[in-house]
Amino acid sequence: MNLSESKDFPINTSSLKEVRTFSREVFEKINLDQDLKDELVLAIAEAAQNIVKHGYKDVEETTDKMEIKISLNDGQLEIGFFDKGKPVV
């Protein structure tokens, strides 16, 4: 099975619920153990929260979006996060 889905989210903590919902919906299409799906949803939500908290630290308002992309190609799962926030090192 091959799959590739992405979605843009506003850069704010209130969008984290939408991030979890999107992730769950994508993982329901993939044959994975439920515990693994739950762990992946949590990890994605935490990474998105880190983008908001650290990549946009001291930014009061922005029209920037963060894109989350989940792909499965030939059994390889890839999760990507794309934003224009400050790099965190």
ABEGO torsion letter per residue (X at the ends): XBBBBBBBBBBBAAAAAAAAAAAAAAAAABBBBAAAAAAAAAAAAAAAAAAAAAAABGBABBABBBBBBBBBBGGBBBBBBBBABBBBX
